[in-house]
């Protein structure tokens, strides 16, 4: 997990650094270009102003006037740029430098530059102007006219390094701010990488604890509302399910061990007694009958456990795709108990409608539910009492009730009735053949169908009521 955390941070940091470098390069390149364009645009405006001044003097026929040179010198001093005027062939006849110091008067601009100027009508140039300047410059040129004729050109130049001085002064500030932003981004990246990886690390630690059989570990829920929060919640739910499953598994093993121990001890003891002669020959038949009964009880236990495994593997969508007549199912189930009911001298109050009540579910599974409930009702009913079977329905559900009169089930026992291998105190003497799985199977089948069952027991009357979903269209 530390490796994942490091890789996540490294990937994020790499992305941040590359993003920063690309942004810096774009800023430097585009920013310099924008700044240079702005400087050149300003120089071009100066050239237009110089050309207008030259045209004014040309109309007076006085291009060689000292006043023109003074105007050029004043404009040069105000802008910090060098200015000169040329004829159409590039001969410099006026300059912003003072007369004693001017080294440009009488020189001629290179033919290459003049050819470009004649072709394009104006000049936007970067260089030393064919050797006229000692250092690189930005140079612009604009023609000035007399009437419709071009008399010459106004040149304005600015030292490149000076023109970019402001831009170069901004760069250190940009780099300082950028480094601060980069460090802040990397710090945030480190924090968020840790923040994202920590729950995953906790889950990995918890999973390792699960591998050692400790299912009580949980990942701290920090109240996150993102995908990691959902994952944490799902992980903890899974852990709770695993813990409950483990508890049920241990309880199941303990219960099975308990249920198997008694009959196996009985069988082993009686067989040993017969083999070693402890049990007299005249009593062997009695003990062999006991051994046979215990063996059959073991067989019933195994069959019930296999039935449970089958029921728990059932798919609900398949179960609910079937339908049957609940009224007919109850009639057939009651017929199967005719002999037992007669033997117990029970009366039957059969409150089931004559018409069909179509419900969703597997008929064999629901028959098993009714059989187990009716078997318990007959077994624990007092002799001579009435057994009541009822079926009714509302807009969406059918309700089946199995009611008997006998001992009242204590309120503390009712929540435990559907537990695996549970036997209430009242069954200890009456249900010697049972294995404590009948009601657990009932609950399992109804859970698989998405149905409910309720139990009430008051003043000796015990009532089991379960639901079934009516078939659509009924």
N, C-alpha and C positions, 0 to 999 in steps of 0.2 A: 504494500500500500504506500510505503514511503516512496518507492520507485514511481508509482503512478502519480503521487503528489508532485514529485520532482519533475517528472515529464510534463505534467500539466502546467506547472509554473514555467518550465523552460520553453514550452511551446508558446505560452502566452507572452513571455518576455521577448522571445524572438519576434513574434508578430508585432509587439509594441515597438521594438527597436527598428524593424524594417519599415513600419508605418511612419515612425519619426524621421528616418533617413529619407524616405520618399517625399514626405511632406517638406523637409528641409530643402532638398534639392529643388522641388517644385517652387518653394517660396523664393529661394535664391535666384533661380533662373527666371521665373515670371516676374518677381519683384524688380530685379535689375533691368529687365526688358522694359517694364512699365516706367521705371524711373528714367532710363535713358530716353525713352520716347517722349516723356514729359519735358526733359531738358531740351531735346531737339525741337520739339514743338514750340517751346518758348524762344529758342534761338531763331526759328523760322519767323516768328512774329517780329523779332528784332530786325531780321533781314527785310521784311516787308516795310517796316517803319523807316529803315535806312534808305530803301529804294524810293519810297515816297518823298523823303527829304531830297534825294538826288534829283528826282524829277522836278521838284520845285525849283532847285537851282538851275536845272537844264533849261527850264522855260525862260529864265532870265539870262541864259547864255553865260553862266558864271560857274561851271563845274570845277574850275581851278581856284575858286575863291577860298581864302584862308578861313572865312566864316564856316564854310562847309566842313573843313578839317576840324575846326573847333567843336562843331556840333557832333561830329563823329567821335572826337575825343571825350566829350561830355557823356555821350551815350555809352561809350566803352567803359568809362570810369564807373558809371552807374550800374552796369550789368556785369562787369568783370570779364568782358569778352573783347577779342580783337576784331576790328572792322576795317575793311578796305574796299575800294571801288576799282573796277577794271573796265577796260573797253571790251568790245565784243570779241576781240582776239586774245584777251587775257592779260593785257598790259595794265599794270597797277599805276593809277594816276593820282590816287588820294588814299590816305591811311589815317587811322585813329592815333597812331604814334606821333609824338611830338617831332617836329621837323629835324632838329639836330640829331635825334636818336633813331629816327626811322630807317630801317634797313630794307624795307619792302618796296619803296617807291622805285619805279623804273624796272622792277622785275616782272616776269611774265609767268602766269600760271601754266602748268604743264598742258600740253596739247591734249593728252588723254582726258584730263579732268574737264577741259573746255569742250571736248567732243561730247562727253556725257551731258554737260550742261546744255549744249545746243540741241541735243537729241531730246532730252526730257523737259526742257524749259525751266528747270530748277535743279538744285543740287542738294543731296543729303549724303554726306561723306564722312568716313572715319579713317584717319591716317595722318601722315605728315604733309599732305598736299604736294606730293611730288618732290619732297626735299625742301620745301619752303620753310617748314618748321622743324625744330630740333626734336620735338616730342610729339607723341600721338595726340590728335585733336578730333573733336567733333566739328564738322564744317557744314554750313548750309549756304546756299546762294540763291538770290532772287533777282530777276532782270528788272531794270528800270527803263522807262520809255520816254520818248518825245513824240507825241502824237501816236501813230501806230508803229513807229520804228523803235527797235531795241537799241538804246544807246550804249548799254553796258550792263554790268552785274554788281550787285552788292553782296559781299562775302562777310559772314559772321562766323568766328571760330571760338572754341572753348577747349582748354586743356582737359583731356579725358579724365585724368586723375583728379583734377579739381572738381570737374563736373560730378564725379562719383564720390566725392568726399563725404557728402551727407549720407549717401547709401552705405559707404564703408563704416561710417560712424554708427549706423543702426545695427549692423551685423553683430557686433559684440553683445549688444543688448538682446538681440534675437537669440544668439547662442546661449546666453545666460538663462533666459526665460525657458528656452527649449530644454536645457539640461535639467532645470528644476522640474519642469513638466514630466520629463522622461523618468527622473528618479521617483516622482510622485506616482506615476503610472506603474512603475515596476513594484513600488511598495504596495499599491492597491492590488496589483496582480498577485503578489505574494500572499496578501491577506485573503483575497477571494479564492485563490487556489487552495489555501489551507482550509478556508471555510467550506469549500465544496468537497474537499477530500476527507475532512474529519468524520462526517457521518458515514462515509464509505469504509473508513478505517474501523470505526466502531462496529459496523455491521460485520466486517471481516473477523474482528475479535469475538463478536457474539457467535458467529458461525463456527469458529473454532471451539467455543464453549459447547455448542450443540454437539460437535463431534465427540466431545468427552462426556456426553450424557447430561449436561447441565442446561436445561431448557428454561430456566428462570431469568436468564439475562435478557435485558431489553436495551434498545438504543434510545438515548435521551431525545425526546421530542422538544425541539426548541421553538415550536410554534411557526415553523416555516410554511408558507402557502404555495411553494413552488413544487417542481417535480420531485426534488429530494425530500420535501416534506411528505409528499404522497408515498414515496418509496419507503421512508422511515415508518410511516403508519402501516403500510402493507407488510413490512418486515416484522413489526411488533405483533400485528395480527397473526401472521404466520407462526411467530414464536409462541403466541398464546395457544394457537391450535395444536402445535407440536407438543406443548407442555400438557395440554388436556389429553391428547392422544397417548402420550407416554403414561399419564396417570391412569387412563382407561386400560392401557396395555398391562400395566402392573396389577391393577385391580382385577383385570380379566384373568391373568395368570394365577393370582392369589385365589380367586374364586374357583377357577377350574381345579387348581391343586387341592383346594378344600373339598370340592364336590367329588373329586376322584379318590381322595385319600380314604374317606369313610367306607365306601363300598369295596375298594380294593383291600383295605385292612380286614374287613369282614370276610371277604372271599378267601383271602390268604389264611386267616386264622382258622376258619372252618375246614378248609381243605387240609391244612396241616393237622388239625385235630382228628380228621377222618383217617389220614395216612398213618399217624403215629398211634392210633388206637385210643386216644383220649376220649373221643366221642364213641359211645357204645353203638354197636351195629343196629340196635333197634331204633336209635335216634338219627341214624344217618340220613334217612329219607327227609326228615324234617329240616335238617341243616342243608341238604342238597336243594330243597325247595327255596330256602333262604338265599343260597348261592345263586340259583337261577334267577330269582327276583332282582338281586343286586346286579347281575350281569345284564339283565334286560334294561335296568335303569341306566347302566353305563351306556348301553346301545342307544337309548333315547337321548341321553346327553350328547353323544357324538352326533346323532342325526340333527338335533336342535342346533348345535354349533355349525354344522354344515349348512343348514337352512339359513342361519344368520349370515354366513358368508355370501350365500347366493342372494339374499335379500339386499344386502348392503351394496352389491354390485349392480343392482337394477338401475336402468336409466329412466328418469322421471318422464321424459318426453315420450318414450315408448309406452310406458304404463298408461299415461293419460290419452294416448291415441286410441285406446280401446274403450268400449262401453258395454254395459250389461244392465239387466233389470234387477234392481236391489230388492224389490218385493219378492220376486221368485227365488233369489239367492237365499233370503231369510227363511222362506218356506222349506226349501231343501235342507238347509242347515238344521232346522228344528226337527225334521223327520229323522235325521241321523241320531238325534238324542232321545228318541221316543222311549227306548228301553231304559235308559238311565233315569229319565224323568219319572217313568212308572215305578222304577225300583225305589225312588226316593219319595214316592207318594206326593208329587208336586202337581199343583194345578197350573195351567198355562193361560195367560191373558195375551192373546195374539192381536195386537193393534196395528195391523198392516193393511193398507188399502188394496182393493181388488185390482185396480188398474196398475199398469206397469209404471215403474219409476226409474227412468233411464238415467244412469249416472256414469261418470268417466272413471276409468280405472281397470285394473286387471281383476277379473272375476275370481280367479283362484286365490290371489293374494287377499282380497277382501273377505272371501269365504273363510280363509285361515283366521282373519281377525275375528269374525263372528263366531267361529268354532271355538277359539280360545276363550273369548269372553263368556260364551254360553257354557263351556265346560267348567270354568271357574264358578259361574253362577249356580249351576247344578250341584257342584261339589260342596260349596259352602252354604247352600240354602238349608234352612231348618226343614225337617220333614213335615209335610202337610201344608206348607206355605204356598204362596202363588208366585210363579215366575212370569214376569211381564216383558214382552218383546214389542217394541214400538218403532214405527217408521212414519216420519212426516217430512214436509219440505216447505221451503219458502221460495223466493224468487230465484235464488241461485244455488242453494244448498239443500241436500237431503240430510236428515238426522236419524241415526239409529241408536236406540236405547235398549240396554239389557239390564233389567232391575230384578233384584232378588232380596229375600228377607232372611237375615241371619245375624251373626255378630256384627256389631258396629266396628268399622275400621277406625282406629285412633287417628286423630288429625295429624299427628306427627308421622304416621306411617304412610299417609296418602302420597306425599311427594316422592316416596321411595318405591312405590308399587311397580313402576316401569323400569327400575334398575335391573341390570343383569344379575342373575342368581339370587335376587332378593326374595325372601320368604317371610311373610308376616308371622307374628306369634300364633295367630289363629290357625295357620296352615300347618303347624308342626305336627299335629296329630291327625289332621284330615287329608294331608297331601303328601303322604309318604312316597308316592310314586313320582311326584313332580320333580323337575330339575331347576325351577326358578327362572325359566326363560320364556314362559308363555306370554306374559304381559310385555316383556321386553321386545319380543317378536311383533306383538300388536303395535307397539309404539314405532318400531322400525318401519313396518309396512306403511303405516299412516304418514310418517315423515317422508317416506319415498314418494307418496302421492301428494304431499303438500297439504295434508289434512290434520285436524286436531282431535284430541280426545280429552274428556273431562270426567272426573270422578267425584261423587258425593256419597257420604255415608252418615246417616242421621237416624237415631232411634231404631237401629237394626235394619234399616232399608239402605241398600247399597245400589247405586245407579251409575253405570258406565254409558256415556253418550259420545259417539264419534260422528264426524261430518264426512260427507262425500259431495263432490261438485256435480251438479246436474249437467247432463249432456246439453250442449248448445242447441237451441231451437226447440227445447222442451218447455 
